[in-house]
């Protein structure tokens, strides 16, 4: 939901958006396709494409179609139409990027979606208390779906393979960008993995783009249970000590200790921007219009307003 909200916001202020998406999902329809066909998990890529669809009838119709899941008693149960379409084009074209660009063209997407790596990745985490019977012990938890739902305290995460190749177009997009936006999203299973692909991390460190970290509205049950806003910033910094940020964006109502968040952001070179970005219905989700307004203000205040990739 976090990445989708950010993309839905960004497409409202620029048509030049590139989403670089993790490929470590091993649950649901994506996990089944990954295991059966040996392909990249398409689910997060599909969600990003749907978020970049326009608000016109064409865009919203196609967004619903690719998000549609079959309900049956057979093998198609819970498979998403978009997952099958993406995998079919991968097999037809033999090129991840070309296939995703073609799906984006069909949908009329306001931007581009790229996988961060061309190989399926496994997320592994060191988790303290994953086994409720041994709350003081730290053990290794394998798989994005399992990490996201752990009831223990995630200490750190890494990828297998440890040095996966980045998609060259993703590296190029980061190096050519005016702004790079990290988050919001599942912190250990969606946001931090981008920092664990060496070539992608190098690009994030070297790029001339300004970097904004968009925080979640609330801790996520499981992997970030009990995390304060500043702790989210601190654990990200521990996974990528060389990465500097320019701005940390947070919802003004979700930060009880502004001084501590400011201190954590300052250690990464960033200023804190607070704005009302939560959905008015009270649910812990970002409102795309409010988030778009916050991004637009940050881009203007901190310079480099141009094509965002």
C-alpha atoms as a printed R data frame, in Angstrom:
    type eleno elety resid chain resno       x       y       z
1   ATOM     1    CA   UNK     A     1   0.000   0.000   0.000
2   ATOM     2    CA   UNK     A     2   2.828   2.425   0.774
3   ATOM     3    CA   UNK     A     3   4.501   2.274  -2.632
4   ATOM     4    CA   UNK     A     4   1.130   2.489  -4.378
5   ATOM     5    CA   UNK     A     5   0.197   5.608  -2.426
6   ATOM     6    CA   UNK     A     6   3.515   7.259  -3.237
7   ATOM     7    CA   UNK     A     7   3.201   6.490  -6.950
8   ATOM     8    CA   UNK     A     8  -0.422   7.617  -7.059
9   ATOM     9    CA   UNK     A     9   0.730  10.877  -5.476
10  ATOM    10    CA   UNK     A    10   3.750  11.400  -7.719
11  ATOM    11    CA   UNK     A    11   1.858  10.825 -10.972
12  ATOM    12    CA   UNK     A    12  -0.359  13.755  -9.987
13  ATOM    13    CA   UNK     A    13   2.573  16.176 -10.106
14  ATOM    14    CA   UNK     A    14   4.775  14.731 -12.871
15  ATOM    15    CA   UNK     A    15   4.485  12.350 -15.781
16  ATOM    16    CA   UNK     A    16   8.122  11.309 -15.516
17  ATOM    17    CA   UNK     A    17   8.143   8.733 -12.714
18  ATOM    18    CA   UNK     A    18  10.099   5.497 -12.547
19  ATOM    19    CA   UNK     A    19   9.215   2.993  -9.835
20  ATOM    20    CA   UNK     A    20  12.046   0.625  -8.873
21  ATOM    21    CA   UNK     A    21  10.366  -2.339  -7.216
22  ATOM    22    CA   UNK     A    22  11.650  -5.133  -5.003
23  ATOM    23    CA   UNK     A    23  11.451  -8.707  -6.327
24  ATOM    24    CA   UNK     A    24  11.606 -10.783  -3.157
25  ATOM    25    CA   UNK     A    25   7.915 -11.628  -2.760
26  ATOM    26    CA   UNK     A    26   7.359 -15.330  -2.143
27  ATOM    27    CA   UNK     A    27   3.723 -15.418  -1.056
28  ATOM    28    CA   UNK     A    28   0.337 -15.693  -2.743
29  ATOM    29    CA   UNK     A    29  -0.020 -15.643  -6.519
30  ATOM    30    CA   UNK     A    30   3.497 -14.241  -6.992
31  ATOM    31    CA   UNK     A    31   5.050 -16.964  -4.886
32  ATOM    32    CA   UNK     A    32   3.215 -19.689  -6.777
33  ATOM    33    CA   UNK     A    33   4.281 -18.320 -10.179
34  ATOM    34    CA   UNK     A    34   7.823 -17.871  -8.943
35  ATOM    35    CA   UNK     A    35   8.025 -21.448  -7.701
36  ATOM    36    CA   UNK     A    36   6.291 -23.035 -10.696
37  ATOM    37    CA   UNK     A    37   7.915 -21.047 -13.520
38  ATOM    38    CA   UNK     A    38  11.132 -19.719 -11.981
39  ATOM    39    CA   UNK     A    39  10.211 -16.127 -12.827
40  ATOM    40    CA   UNK     A    40  10.505 -12.884 -10.920
41  ATOM    41    CA   UNK     A    41   7.554 -12.420  -8.571
42  ATOM    42    CA   UNK     A    42   5.247 -10.067 -10.515
43  ATOM    43    CA   UNK     A    43   2.872  -8.932  -7.761
44  ATOM    44    CA   UNK     A    44   4.606  -5.792  -6.511
45  ATOM    45    CA   UNK     A    45   5.364  -4.775 -10.100
46  ATOM    46    CA   UNK     A    46   1.663  -5.192 -10.942
47  ATOM    47    CA   UNK     A    47   0.605  -3.046  -7.992
48  ATOM    48    CA   UNK     A    48   3.009  -0.300  -9.041
49  ATOM    49    CA   UNK     A    49   1.622  -0.315 -12.592
50  ATOM    50    CA   UNK     A    50  -1.926  -0.100 -11.247
51  ATOM    51    CA   UNK     A    51  -0.979   2.871  -9.070
52  ATOM    52    CA   UNK     A    52   0.388   4.705 -12.109
53  ATOM    53    CA   UNK     A    53  -2.875   4.305 -14.038
54  ATOM    54    CA   UNK     A    54  -4.721   7.531 -14.716
55  ATOM    55    CA   UNK     A    55  -8.021   8.608 -13.186
56  ATOM    56    CA   UNK     A    56  -9.848   8.451 -16.526
57  ATOM    57    CA   UNK     A    57 -12.128   5.543 -17.502
58  ATOM    58    CA   UNK     A    58  -9.342   3.782 -19.435
59  ATOM    59    CA   UNK     A    59  -6.867   3.963 -16.585
60  ATOM    60    CA   UNK     A    60  -9.269   2.966 -13.840
61  ATOM    61    CA   UNK     A    61 -10.751   0.110 -15.892
62  ATOM    62    CA   UNK     A    62  -7.333  -1.367 -16.581
63  ATOM    63    CA   UNK     A    63  -6.253  -0.834 -12.984
64  ATOM    64    CA   UNK     A    64  -9.219  -2.920 -11.852
65  ATOM    65    CA   UNK     A    65  -8.592  -5.572 -14.502
66  ATOM    66    CA   UNK     A    66  -4.940  -6.211 -13.642
67  ATOM    67    CA   UNK     A    67  -5.767  -6.237  -9.921
68  ATOM    68    CA   UNK     A    68  -8.649  -8.694 -10.425
69  ATOM    69    CA   UNK     A    69  -8.169 -12.071  -8.745
70  ATOM    70    CA   UNK     A    70  -9.867 -15.227  -9.911
71  ATOM    71    CA   UNK     A    71 -12.026 -17.086  -7.422
72  ATOM    72    CA   UNK     A    72 -12.314 -20.789  -8.123
73  ATOM    73    CA   UNK     A    73 -11.763 -24.264  -6.749
74  ATOM    74    CA   UNK     A    74  -8.935 -24.880  -9.190
75  ATOM    75    CA   UNK     A    75  -5.397 -23.789  -9.896
76  ATOM    76    CA   UNK     A    76  -6.407 -20.259 -10.934
77  ATOM    77    CA   UNK     A    77  -7.755 -19.453  -7.477
78  ATOM    78    CA   UNK     A    78  -6.387 -16.117  -6.193
79  ATOM    79    CA   UNK     A    79  -4.145 -15.579  -9.220
80  ATOM    80    CA   UNK     A    80  -4.183 -11.916 -10.272
81  ATOM    81    CA   UNK     A    81  -4.858 -11.162 -13.935
82  ATOM    82    CA   UNK     A    82  -1.963  -8.705 -14.049
83  ATOM    83    CA   UNK     A    83   0.477 -11.292 -12.703
84  ATOM    84    CA   UNK     A    84  -0.437 -13.700 -15.493
85  ATOM    85    CA   UNK     A    85  -0.221 -10.957 -18.121
86  ATOM    86    CA   UNK     A    86   3.220  -9.824 -16.972
87  ATOM    87    CA   UNK     A    87   4.621 -13.363 -16.814
88  ATOM    88    CA   UNK     A    88   3.164 -14.182 -20.244
89  ATOM    89    CA   UNK     A    89   4.923 -11.165 -21.762
90  ATOM    90    CA   UNK     A    90   8.180 -12.099 -20.008
91  ATOM    91    CA   UNK     A    91   7.989 -15.504 -21.640
92  ATOM    92    CA   UNK     A    92   7.009 -14.055 -25.039
93  ATOM    93    CA   UNK     A    93   9.597 -11.280 -25.154
94  ATOM    94    CA   UNK     A    94  12.369 -12.694 -22.964
95  ATOM    95    CA   UNK     A    95  13.003  -9.219 -21.541
96  ATOM    96    CA   UNK     A    96  11.729  -8.029 -18.159
97  ATOM    97    CA   UNK     A    97  11.987  -4.328 -18.905
98  ATOM    98    CA   UNK     A    98  10.513  -4.451 -22.401
99  ATOM    99    CA   UNK     A    99   7.555  -6.490 -21.150
100 ATOM   100    CA   UNK     A   100   6.812  -4.124 -18.265
101 ATOM   101    CA   UNK     A   101   7.076  -1.125 -20.590
102 ATOM   102    CA   UNK     A   102   4.559  -2.793 -22.904
103 ATOM   103    CA   UNK     A   103   2.123  -3.430 -20.046
104 ATOM   104    CA   UNK     A   104   2.536   0.190 -18.983
105 ATOM   105    CA   UNK     A   105   1.750   1.332 -22.534
106 ATOM   106    CA   UNK     A   106  -1.395  -0.825 -22.597
107 ATOM   107    CA   UNK     A   107  -2.552   0.622 -19.287
108 ATOM   108    CA   UNK     A   108  -1.671   4.200 -20.193
109 ATOM   109    CA   UNK     A   109   0.511   4.323 -17.085
110 ATOM   110    CA   UNK     A   110   1.849   7.728 -16.081
111 ATOM   111    CA   UNK     A   111   5.393   6.499 -15.612
112 ATOM   112    CA   UNK     A   112   7.569   3.419 -15.752
113 ATOM   113    CA   UNK     A   113   7.986   0.349 -13.544
114 ATOM   114    CA   UNK     A   114  11.266  -1.568 -13.235
115 ATOM   115    CA   UNK     A   115  12.382  -4.520 -11.100
116 ATOM   116    CA   UNK     A   116  15.380  -3.682  -8.914
117 ATOM   117    CA   UNK     A   117  17.079  -6.954  -9.886
118 ATOM   118    CA   UNK     A   118  16.738  -9.381 -12.769
119 ATOM   119    CA   UNK     A   119  16.896 -12.441 -10.507
120 ATOM   120    CA   UNK     A   120  14.340 -13.579  -7.917
121 ATOM   121    CA   UNK     A   121  15.565 -12.693  -4.438
122 ATOM   122    CA   UNK     A   122  15.054 -14.289  -1.055
123 ATOM   123    CA   UNK     A   123  14.722 -11.990   1.930
124 ATOM   124    CA   UNK     A   124  16.210 -13.273   5.169
125 ATOM   125    CA   UNK     A   125  16.008 -11.619   8.571
126 ATOM   126    CA   UNK     A   126  17.595 -11.989  11.969
127 ATOM   127    CA   UNK     A   127  14.626 -11.896  14.322
128 ATOM   128    CA   UNK     A   128  14.639 -11.901  18.107
129 ATOM   129    CA   UNK     A   129  11.668 -13.745  19.578
130 ATOM   130    CA   UNK     A   130  10.275 -15.149  16.333
131 ATOM   131    CA   UNK     A   131   9.582 -18.319  18.276
132 ATOM   132    CA   UNK     A   132   7.217 -17.256  21.113
133 ATOM   133    CA   UNK     A   133   8.521 -20.142  23.219
134 ATOM   134    CA   UNK     A   134  12.030 -18.603  23.105
135 ATOM   135    CA   UNK     A   135  11.470 -14.820  23.274
136 ATOM   136    CA   UNK     A   136  15.096 -14.052  24.090
137 ATOM   137    CA   UNK     A   137  16.637 -15.980  21.214
138 ATOM   138    CA   UNK     A   138  17.565 -14.591  17.812
139 ATOM   139    CA   UNK     A   139  17.046 -16.778  14.769
140 ATOM   140    CA   UNK     A   140  17.069 -16.629  10.986
141 ATOM   141    CA   UNK     A   141  13.709 -16.168   9.276
142 ATOM   142    CA   UNK     A   142  13.489 -16.841   5.529
143 ATOM   143    CA   UNK     A   143  11.066 -15.365   3.004
144 ATOM   144    CA   UNK     A   144   9.468 -11.955   2.574
145 ATOM   145    CA   UNK     A   145   6.000 -13.183   3.504
146 ATOM   146    CA   UNK     A   146   7.284 -14.721   6.754
147 ATOM   147    CA   UNK     A   147   9.406 -11.692   7.659
148 ATOM   148    CA   UNK     A   148   6.474  -9.341   7.097
149 ATOM   149    CA   UNK     A   149   4.303 -11.316   9.511
150 ATOM   150    CA   UNK     A   150   6.827 -12.163  12.206
151 ATOM   151    CA   UNK     A   151   5.751 -11.487  15.760
152 ATOM   152    CA   UNK     A   152   9.367 -11.090  16.825
153 ATOM   153    CA   UNK     A   153  11.674  -8.069  16.633
154 ATOM   154    CA   UNK     A   154  13.537  -7.791  13.329
155 ATOM   155    CA   UNK     A   155  17.200  -6.965  13.959
156 ATOM   156    CA   UNK     A   156  18.445  -6.817  10.366
157 ATOM   157    CA   UNK     A   157  17.690  -8.133   6.897
158 ATOM   158    CA   UNK     A   158  19.771  -9.323   3.959
159 ATOM   159    CA   UNK     A   159  19.190 -10.781   0.514
160 ATOM   160    CA   UNK     A   160  20.087 -14.112  -1.038
161 ATOM   161    CA   UNK     A   161  22.056 -13.963  -3.239
162 ATOM   162    CA   UNK     A   162  23.999 -11.392  -1.223
163 ATOM   163    CA   UNK     A   163  25.208  -9.391  -4.237
164 ATOM   164    CA   UNK     A   164  22.364  -9.627  -6.774
165 ATOM   165    CA   UNK     A   165  22.788  -7.800 -10.079
166 ATOM   166    CA   UNK     A   166  20.749  -4.638 -10.440
167 ATOM   167    CA   UNK     A   167  18.678  -4.001 -13.551
168 ATOM   168    CA   UNK     A   168  20.796  -1.500 -15.536
169 ATOM   169    CA   UNK     A   169  17.776   0.660 -16.354
170 ATOM   170    CA   UNK     A   170  17.028   0.964 -12.630
171 ATOM   171    CA   UNK     A   171  20.572   2.138 -11.891
172 ATOM   172    CA   UNK     A   172  20.356   4.600 -14.791
173 ATOM   173    CA   UNK     A   173  17.025   5.949 -13.537
174 ATOM   174    CA   UNK     A   174  18.499   6.654 -10.088
175 ATOM   175    CA   UNK     A   175  21.585   8.351 -11.513
176 ATOM   176    CA   UNK     A   176  19.501  10.511 -13.886
177 ATOM   177    CA   UNK     A   177  16.825  11.486 -11.358
178 ATOM   178    CA   UNK     A   178  16.157  14.904  -9.900
179 ATOM   179    CA   UNK     A   179  14.566  13.349  -6.803
180 ATOM   180    CA   UNK     A   180  14.647   9.842  -5.364
181 ATOM   181    CA   UNK     A   181  11.800   8.902  -3.024
182 ATOM   182    CA   UNK     A   182  12.237   6.001  -0.588
183 ATOM   183    CA   UNK     A   183   9.150   4.704   1.192
184 ATOM   184    CA   UNK     A   184   6.589   4.513   2.507
185 ATOM   185    CA   UNK     A   185   6.008   0.775   2.688
186 ATOM   186    CA   UNK     A   186   6.839  -2.348   4.647
187 ATOM   187    CA   UNK     A   187  10.120  -1.239   6.155
188 ATOM   188    CA   UNK     A   188  12.188  -4.406   6.280
189 ATOM   189    CA   UNK     A   189  10.524  -6.292   3.428
190 ATOM   190    CA   UNK     A   190   9.948  -3.521   0.841
191 ATOM   191    CA   UNK     A   191  11.904  -0.338   1.614
192 ATOM   192    CA   UNK     A   192  15.263  -1.486   2.985
193 ATOM   193    CA   UNK     A   193  15.806  -4.237   0.349
194 ATOM   194    CA   UNK     A   194  16.550  -1.502  -2.205
195 ATOM   195    CA   UNK     A   195  19.651  -0.686  -0.162
196 ATOM   196    CA   UNK     A   196  20.863  -4.304  -0.258
197 ATOM   197    CA   UNK     A   197  21.502  -4.483  -4.010
198 ATOM   198    CA   UNK     A   198  25.107  -3.231  -4.282
199 ATOM   199    CA   UNK     A   199  24.849  -1.502  -7.676
200 ATOM   200    CA   UNK     A   200  21.583   0.142  -6.708
201 ATOM   201    CA   UNK     A   201  22.982   1.334  -3.384
202 ATOM   202    CA   UNK     A   202  26.050   2.748  -5.157
203 ATOM   203    CA   UNK     A   203  23.735   4.664  -7.482
204 ATOM   204    CA   UNK     A   204  21.712   5.982  -4.544
205 ATOM   205    CA   UNK     A   205  24.909   7.185  -2.865
206 ATOM   206    CA   UNK     A   206  26.440   8.670  -6.021
207 ATOM   207    CA   UNK     A   207  23.406  10.256  -7.669
208 ATOM   208    CA   UNK     A   208  23.157  14.039  -7.862
209 ATOM   209    CA   UNK     A   209  19.441  13.682  -7.082
210 ATOM   210    CA   UNK     A   210  18.031  14.858  -3.801
211 ATOM   211    CA   UNK     A   211  16.665  12.069  -1.620
212 ATOM   212    CA   UNK     A   212  13.476  12.082   0.418
213 ATOM   213    CA   UNK     A   213  12.484   9.355   2.861
214 ATOM   214    CA   UNK     A   214   8.725   9.100   3.329
215 ATOM   215    CA   UNK     A   215   7.790   7.507   6.650
216 ATOM   216    CA   UNK     A   216   4.893   5.201   7.380
217 ATOM   217    CA   UNK     A   217   1.903   6.491   9.303
218 ATOM   218    CA   UNK     A   218   2.096   3.778  11.960
219 ATOM   219    CA   UNK     A   219   4.206   0.768  12.921
220 ATOM   220    CA   UNK     A   220   3.363  -2.315  10.907
221 ATOM   221    CA   UNK     A   221   2.048  -5.241  12.942
222 ATOM   222    CA   UNK     A   222   4.823  -7.803  12.883
223 ATOM   223    CA   UNK     A   223   8.051  -6.449  11.455
224 ATOM   224    CA   UNK     A   224   7.988  -2.915  12.961
225 ATOM   225    CA   UNK     A   225   5.681  -3.382  15.939
226 ATOM   226    CA   UNK     A   226   6.404  -0.651  18.498
227 ATOM   227    CA   UNK     A   227   8.754   1.319  16.234
228 ATOM   228    CA   UNK     A   228   8.829   5.089  16.656
229 ATOM   229    CA   UNK     A   229   9.287   7.317  13.575
230 ATOM   230    CA   UNK     A   230  12.903   7.950  14.555
231 ATOM   231    CA   UNK     A   231  13.599   4.230  14.895
232 ATOM   232    CA   UNK     A   232  12.470   3.715  11.299
233 ATOM   233    CA   UNK     A   233  15.106   6.262  10.255
234 ATOM   234    CA   UNK     A   234  17.790   4.716  12.459
235 ATOM   235    CA   UNK     A   235  17.384   1.137  11.188
236 ATOM   236    CA   UNK     A   236  17.452   2.333   7.596
237 ATOM   237    CA   UNK     A   237  20.679   4.181   8.341
238 ATOM   238    CA   UNK     A   238  22.235   1.084   9.906
239 ATOM   239    CA   UNK     A   239  21.585  -0.904   6.742
240 ATOM   240    CA   UNK     A   240  23.172   1.763   4.521
241 ATOM   241    CA   UNK     A   241  25.677   3.811   6.559
242 ATOM   242    CA   UNK     A   242  27.010   5.658   3.489
243 ATOM   243    CA   UNK     A   243  23.595   6.852   2.326
244 ATOM   244    CA   UNK     A   244  22.743  10.486   3.000
245 ATOM   245    CA   UNK     A   245  19.236  11.923   2.824
246 ATOM   246    CA   UNK     A   246  17.960  15.438   2.209
247 ATOM   247    CA   UNK     A   247  14.429  15.279   3.601
248 ATOM   248    CA   UNK     A   248  12.460  12.994   5.913
249 ATOM   249    CA   UNK     A   249   8.713  13.396   5.363
250 ATOM   250    CA   UNK     A   250   6.293  12.374   8.102
251 ATOM   251    CA   UNK     A   251   2.647  12.947   8.926
252 ATOM   252    CA   UNK     A   252   2.462  15.686  11.517
253 ATOM   253    CA   UNK     A   253  -0.005  13.738  13.660
254 ATOM   254    CA   UNK     A   254   2.163  10.583  13.678
255 ATOM   255    CA   UNK     A   255   5.235  12.147  15.321
256 ATOM   256    CA   UNK     A   256   4.871  12.452  19.101
257 ATOM   257    CA   UNK     A   257   8.559  13.293  19.643
258 ATOM   258    CA   UNK     A   258   9.628  15.761  16.974
259 ATOM   259    CA   UNK     A   259  13.000  16.474  18.536
260 ATOM   260    CA   UNK     A   260  14.066  12.817  18.472
261 ATOM   261    CA   UNK     A   261  12.982  12.444  14.850
262 ATOM   262    CA   UNK     A   262  14.893  15.597  13.947
263 ATOM   263    CA   UNK     A   263  18.029  14.215  15.632
264 ATOM   264    CA   UNK     A   264  17.753  10.885  13.798
265 ATOM   265    CA   UNK     A   265  17.228  12.645  10.464
266 ATOM   266    CA   UNK     A   266  20.123  15.030  11.075
267 ATOM   267    CA   UNK     A   267  22.512  12.105  11.509
268 ATOM   268    CA   UNK     A   268  21.689  11.182   7.896
269 ATOM   269    CA   UNK     A   269  22.027  14.787   6.742
270 ATOM   270    CA   UNK     A   270  18.291  15.370   6.406
271 ATOM   271    CA   UNK     A   271  15.758  17.954   7.475
272 ATOM   272    CA   UNK     A   272  12.318  16.888   8.691
273 ATOM   273    CA   UNK     A   273   9.190  18.035   6.886
274 ATOM   274    CA   UNK     A   274   5.870  17.461   8.630
275 ATOM   275    CA   UNK     A   275   2.628  17.572   6.677
276 ATOM   276    CA   UNK     A   276  -0.914  16.185   6.914
277 ATOM   277    CA   UNK     A   277  -0.669  13.207   4.556
278 ATOM   278    CA   UNK     A   278  -2.958  10.656   6.241
279 ATOM   279    CA   UNK     A   279  -6.311   9.625   4.826
280 ATOM   280    CA   UNK     A   280  -9.162  11.661   6.382
281 ATOM   281    CA   UNK     A   281 -11.082   8.447   7.128
282 ATOM   282    CA   UNK     A   282  -8.769   7.733  10.046
283 ATOM   283    CA   UNK     A   283  -7.267   4.555   8.596
284 ATOM   284    CA   UNK     A   284  -3.451   4.272   8.660
285 ATOM   285    CA   UNK     A   285  -3.009   4.936   4.945
286 ATOM   286    CA   UNK     A   286  -1.715   7.876   2.942
287 ATOM   287    CA   UNK     A   287  -4.076  10.104   0.990
288 ATOM   288    CA   UNK     A   288  -2.660  10.456  -2.561
289 ATOM   289    CA   UNK     A   289  -3.840  14.062  -2.949
290 ATOM   290    CA   UNK     A   290  -2.380  15.169   0.374
291 ATOM   291    CA   UNK     A   291   0.825  13.245  -0.245
292 ATOM   292    CA   UNK     A   292   1.106  14.826  -3.705
293 ATOM   293    CA   UNK     A   293   0.790  18.270  -2.155
294 ATOM   294    CA   UNK     A   294   3.510  17.446   0.377
295 ATOM   295    CA   UNK     A   295   5.895  16.133  -2.301
296 ATOM   296    CA   UNK     A   296   5.228  19.154  -4.509
297 ATOM   297    CA   UNK     A   297   5.995  21.525  -1.653
298 ATOM   298    CA   UNK     A   298   9.211  19.660  -0.766
299 ATOM   299    CA   UNK     A   299  10.403  19.614  -4.376
300 ATOM   300    CA   UNK     A   300   9.813  23.343  -4.695
301 ATOM   301    CA   UNK     A   301  11.283  24.289  -1.318
302 ATOM   302    CA   UNK     A   302  14.391  22.176  -1.699
303 ATOM   303    CA   UNK     A   303  15.051  22.856  -5.361
304 ATOM   304    CA   UNK     A   304  15.625  20.716  -8.421
305 ATOM   305    CA   UNK     A   305  12.135  20.829  -9.796
306 ATOM   306    CA   UNK     A   306  12.320  18.993 -13.066
307 ATOM   307    CA   UNK     A   307  11.478  15.642 -14.581
308 ATOM   308    CA   UNK     A   308  11.354  13.193 -11.672
309 ATOM   309    CA   UNK     A   309  12.468   9.714 -12.631
